[in-house]
Amino acid sequence: MASSSSSTRKPYKGKLGQDFTTNVINSMGPGTSPRMREVMSVFIQHIHDFARETNLTVDEWMSAVQMINWAGQMSNDKRNEGQLMCDIIGLESLVDDITYQSAVESGNAATASAILGPFWRETPVRANGTSISSNTPADASPVFMHGKVTDATTGKPIANATVDLWQASTNGLYEQQDDNQAEHNLRGKFVTDSNGEYSLYCLRPTPYPIPNDGPSGKLLSLLDRHEWRPAHIHLIVLAEGYKGLTTQIFDQDSKYLNDDSVFAVKDDLTVAFTERKGDDQAKLEVEYNVKLAPVV
């Protein structure tokens, strides 16, 4: 969008004021669900007010539409550029926190959630104790990751929960971005045993820049912001009878924890990678336990 200071704009004095907005809101028919009516009424009100407050021009609006279209054209089952744009403006993190706080207020003591991000894809099931890394890079630090999935209310272990993990390689790329990585590299789905435990080998994550070849990168440039994410690993944890958890864990020693480009870091999601002895496959380990809330 073209840059222009709102202080130089004359305020909108056209005919399409609140009466126009009210008419658009009231155009919804009786078949509209109550929640759809609530959400869209507020959305229409805010976006009309936004256009009037900023005195938005047709050229600016079309630039935004073209950027949204660009995001859709680039998105597929391996990359969600539209979601990444929402991340950059903090919307996904805000929605995530609204959802999490609502659960906390209802007595849910589950593990803290975090945004999904744009690079999740279906992942094969792997045996506990195996590695998700193929052709491990020379500059990588292998890690033994393990933990337990438990009931947030009773503390009892949850067997047969699935722990779905994915991470970028040391070059900052997820496998679907990098032709040199094997299919499903640094991804795996693990099933907890009768004690609720899972384990695997992965890599100590490293910071990386989000892609700058699409609208998200363009938006960051327009906002004069950096594109870096702190070192992290993504997780989705699911179990029958429990609310699913989407989250990330962050290396407590990483750069960019205080200025993550997508605003996803939470204090209780930072973890320590500690020394591991007697293991030829990894000299580091990290323990990450997960509490799931039962479906009420």
C-alpha positions as CSV (number, residue, x, y, z in Angstrom):
1,M,0.0,0.0,0.0
2,A,1.2,3.5,-0.7
3,S,2.6,5.3,2.3
4,S,0.8,8.4,3.5
5,S,0.4,10.1,6.8
6,S,-3.2,10.3,8.0
7,S,-2.5,13.7,9.4
8,T,-2.3,15.1,5.8
9,R,-5.6,13.6,4.8
10,K,-8.9,15.5,5.0
11,P,-11.4,13.7,7.1
12,Y,-14.0,11.7,5.1
13,K,-17.2,13.8,4.7
14,G,-19.1,11.6,2.2
15,K,-22.6,10.3,2.5
16,L,-21.7,6.7,3.4
17,G,-21.6,7.1,7.2
18,Q,-23.1,5.1,10.0
19,D,-26.5,4.7,8.3
20,F,-24.8,3.0,5.4
21,T,-22.9,0.7,7.7
22,T,-26.0,-0.2,9.6
23,N,-27.8,-1.0,6.4
24,V,-25.0,-3.3,5.3
25,I,-25.1,-5.1,8.7
26,N,-28.9,-5.4,8.6
27,S,-28.8,-7.0,5.1
28,M,-28.0,-10.3,6.7
29,G,-31.0,-12.6,6.4
30,P,-32.9,-14.6,9.1
31,G,-31.0,-17.8,8.2
32,T,-27.7,-16.3,9.4
33,S,-26.5,-18.1,12.6
34,P,-26.3,-16.1,15.8
35,R,-22.5,-16.4,16.0
36,M,-22.0,-15.5,12.3
37,R,-24.3,-12.5,12.8
38,E,-22.4,-11.4,15.9
39,V,-18.9,-11.7,14.3
40,M,-19.8,-10.2,10.9
41,S,-21.7,-7.3,12.5
42,V,-18.6,-6.3,14.5
43,F,-16.3,-7.0,11.5
44,I,-18.3,-4.8,9.1
45,Q,-18.6,-2.0,11.7
46,H,-14.8,-2.0,12.4
47,I,-13.7,-2.3,8.8
48,H,-16.0,0.5,7.6
49,D,-14.8,2.7,10.5
50,F,-11.2,1.9,9.5
51,A,-11.8,3.0,5.9
52,R,-13.5,6.2,7.0
53,E,-10.9,6.9,9.7
54,T,-7.9,6.5,7.4
55,N,-9.8,8.0,4.4
56,L,-8.7,4.9,2.5
57,T,-8.3,5.4,-1.3
58,V,-9.2,3.0,-4.1
59,D,-5.5,2.6,-5.0
60,E,-4.6,1.7,-1.4
61,W,-7.6,-0.7,-1.1
62,M,-6.7,-2.4,-4.4
63,S,-3.1,-2.8,-3.3
64,A,-4.3,-4.6,-0.2
65,V,-6.7,-6.8,-2.2
66,Q,-3.8,-7.7,-4.6
67,M,-1.6,-8.6,-1.6
68,I,-4.4,-10.9,-0.2
69,N,-4.8,-12.5,-3.7
70,W,-1.1,-13.0,-3.9
71,A,-1.2,-14.8,-0.5
72,G,-3.9,-17.1,-1.8
73,Q,-2.1,-17.8,-5.0
74,M,1.1,-18.8,-3.1
75,S,-0.6,-21.0,-0.5
76,N,-0.9,-24.7,-0.8
77,D,-0.7,-27.8,1.4
78,K,2.9,-27.1,2.1
79,R,2.8,-23.4,2.8
80,N,0.1,-21.1,4.2
81,E,1.0,-17.5,3.2
82,G,-2.4,-16.1,4.3
83,Q,-1.8,-17.4,7.8
84,L,1.7,-16.0,7.8
85,M,0.4,-12.6,7.0
86,C,-2.0,-12.9,10.0
87,D,1.0,-13.9,12.1
88,I,3.0,-10.8,11.1
89,I,0.3,-8.5,12.4
90,G,-0.1,-10.5,15.6
91,L,-3.6,-11.7,14.8
92,E,-3.1,-15.4,15.2
93,S,-1.2,-14.9,18.5
94,L,-4.0,-12.7,19.8
95,V,-6.7,-15.2,18.8
96,D,-4.7,-18.0,20.3
97,D,-4.4,-16.1,23.6
98,I,-8.1,-15.3,23.6
99,T,-8.9,-19.0,23.2
100,Y,-6.4,-20.0,25.8
101,Q,-7.5,-17.5,28.4
102,S,-11.1,-18.5,27.9
103,A,-10.0,-22.1,28.7
104,V,-8.0,-21.0,31.8
105,E,-11.0,-19.0,33.1
106,S,-13.2,-22.2,32.8
107,G,-10.7,-24.1,35.0
108,N,-8.6,-25.6,32.2
109,A,-5.0,-26.1,33.5
110,A,-3.7,-27.4,30.2
111,T,-0.3,-26.6,28.7
112,A,0.0,-23.2,27.1
113,S,-0.8,-23.0,23.4
114,A,0.9,-21.1,20.6
115,I,0.2,-20.4,16.9
116,L,0.2,-23.2,14.3
117,G,2.3,-21.3,11.7
118,P,2.3,-21.7,8.0
119,F,4.4,-24.9,7.5
120,W,2.4,-27.8,9.1
121,R,1.6,-30.7,6.9
122,E,0.5,-34.3,7.4
123,T,3.3,-36.3,9.0
124,P,4.1,-40.0,9.1
125,V,3.9,-42.0,12.4
126,R,7.4,-43.0,13.7
127,A,8.4,-45.3,16.5
128,N,9.3,-43.8,19.8
129,G,13.1,-43.4,20.2
130,T,13.7,-42.9,16.5
131,S,15.1,-39.8,14.8
132,I,13.2,-37.3,12.6
133,S,16.4,-36.1,11.0
134,S,17.6,-37.5,7.7
135,N,21.1,-36.6,6.5
136,T,21.7,-34.5,9.6
137,P,23.7,-31.3,8.7
138,A,27.3,-31.0,9.9
139,D,26.4,-27.8,11.8
140,A,23.5,-29.4,13.7
141,S,23.3,-30.4,17.3
142,P,21.2,-33.6,17.7
143,V,18.9,-33.7,20.7
144,F,17.1,-36.4,22.5
145,M,13.6,-35.1,23.2
146,H,11.2,-36.8,25.6
147,G,8.3,-36.2,27.8
148,K,4.9,-37.4,29.2
149,V,1.4,-36.5,28.2
150,T,-1.0,-36.4,31.2
151,D,-4.5,-35.5,32.1
152,A,-4.6,-31.8,33.2
153,T,-7.2,-32.6,35.8
154,T,-6.1,-35.9,37.3
155,G,-2.4,-36.0,36.4
156,K,-2.8,-39.5,35.1
157,P,-0.8,-40.5,32.0
158,I,-2.6,-40.5,28.6
159,A,-1.8,-43.5,26.5
160,N,-2.1,-43.5,22.7
161,A,-1.9,-39.7,22.5
162,T,-0.2,-38.5,19.3
163,V,2.6,-36.0,19.5
164,D,3.2,-34.4,16.1
165,L,6.4,-32.4,15.7
166,W,8.1,-30.4,13.0
167,Q,11.0,-28.0,12.8
168,A,13.2,-26.2,10.3
169,S,16.7,-27.4,9.5
170,T,19.9,-25.4,10.4
171,N,19.6,-23.6,7.0
172,G,16.3,-22.0,8.2
173,L,14.2,-24.1,5.8
174,Y,11.4,-26.6,6.4
175,E,11.6,-29.7,4.2
176,Q,8.9,-28.5,1.8
177,Q,10.9,-25.4,1.1
178,D,14.2,-27.2,0.4
179,D,14.7,-29.7,-2.4
180,N,17.8,-31.0,-0.7
181,Q,15.9,-32.3,2.3
182,A,14.2,-35.7,2.2
183,E,10.4,-35.9,2.2
184,H,9.1,-35.3,5.7
185,N,12.5,-34.6,7.1
186,L,12.4,-33.1,10.6
187,R,8.8,-34.1,11.0
188,G,7.3,-37.0,12.9
189,K,4.2,-38.2,14.7
190,F,4.8,-40.2,17.9
191,V,2.3,-42.2,19.9
192,T,2.6,-42.3,23.7
193,D,3.0,-45.6,25.5
194,S,1.0,-47.0,28.4
195,N,2.9,-44.5,30.7
196,G,2.0,-41.6,28.5
197,E,5.6,-41.2,27.4
198,Y,7.0,-40.3,24.0
199,S,10.6,-39.9,22.8
200,L,12.6,-39.0,19.7
201,Y,15.8,-37.5,18.3
202,C,15.6,-34.1,16.7
203,L,17.9,-31.1,16.2
204,R,18.5,-28.2,18.5
205,P,16.5,-25.5,16.7
206,T,18.1,-22.4,15.3
207,P,16.6,-19.0,14.5
208,Y,15.5,-18.4,11.0
209,P,13.9,-15.7,8.8
210,I,10.4,-16.2,7.5
211,P,10.2,-16.3,3.7
212,N,10.7,-13.0,2.0
213,D,9.6,-14.1,-1.5
214,G,5.9,-13.4,-0.9
215,P,3.4,-10.9,0.5
216,S,4.4,-11.6,4.1
217,G,8.0,-10.6,3.4
218,K,6.7,-7.6,1.4
219,L,4.6,-6.5,4.3
220,L,7.5,-6.8,6.8
221,S,9.6,-4.7,4.4
222,L,6.8,-2.0,4.2
223,L,6.6,-2.0,8.0
224,D,10.5,-1.8,8.3
225,R,10.6,-4.8,10.5
226,H,13.0,-7.8,10.7
227,E,11.9,-11.2,9.6
228,W,13.6,-13.4,12.2
229,R,11.9,-16.1,14.4
230,P,13.6,-17.4,17.5
231,A,14.7,-21.1,17.7
232,H,11.6,-23.3,18.1
233,I,9.9,-26.6,17.6
234,H,6.3,-27.0,16.7
235,L,3.9,-29.5,18.3
236,I,0.4,-30.7,18.0
237,V,-0.8,-33.1,20.7
238,L,-4.0,-35.0,20.3
239,A,-5.8,-37.7,22.3
240,E,-9.3,-39.1,22.3
241,G,-11.5,-37.4,24.8
242,Y,-9.2,-34.4,25.2
243,K,-9.0,-30.9,23.7
244,G,-6.1,-30.8,21.2
245,L,-3.1,-28.7,21.8
246,T,-1.2,-26.7,19.2
247,T,2.0,-25.1,20.6
248,Q,5.7,-24.3,20.2
249,I,8.7,-24.6,22.4
250,F,11.5,-22.1,22.3
251,D,15.1,-22.5,23.2
252,Q,15.6,-20.2,26.2
253,D,19.1,-19.2,25.0
254,S,17.9,-18.2,21.5
255,K,18.0,-14.7,20.0
256,Y,14.7,-12.9,19.1
257,L,12.8,-14.2,22.1
258,N,11.8,-10.6,22.9
259,D,11.1,-9.5,19.3
260,D,9.7,-12.6,17.5
261,S,8.5,-11.5,14.0
262,V,5.2,-13.3,14.6
263,F,4.8,-12.5,18.3
264,A,4.4,-16.1,19.4
265,V,6.8,-16.4,22.4
266,K,5.4,-17.0,25.9
267,D,7.5,-17.3,29.0
268,D,6.2,-20.7,29.9
269,L,7.0,-22.1,26.5
270,T,10.8,-21.6,26.8
271,V,12.8,-24.7,27.5
272,A,16.4,-25.6,28.4
273,F,18.6,-27.9,26.3
274,T,20.8,-29.7,28.7
275,E,23.9,-32.0,28.5
276,R,23.1,-35.7,27.8
277,K,25.7,-38.3,28.7
278,G,26.1,-41.9,27.5
279,D,24.3,-41.5,24.2
280,D,26.2,-41.7,20.9
281,Q,23.3,-40.2,19.0
282,A,22.9,-36.9,21.0
283,K,24.9,-34.8,23.4
284,L,21.9,-32.7,24.4
285,E,18.4,-33.5,25.6
286,V,15.2,-31.6,26.3
287,E,12.2,-32.8,28.4
288,Y,8.8,-31.4,27.5
289,N,5.7,-32.6,29.3
290,V,2.2,-31.8,28.1
291,K,-1.1,-31.5,30.0
292,L,-4.3,-32.0,28.0
293,A,-7.7,-30.9,29.2
294,P,-10.5,-33.4,29.0
295,V,-13.5,-32.5,26.8
296,V,-16.3,-31.7,29.1
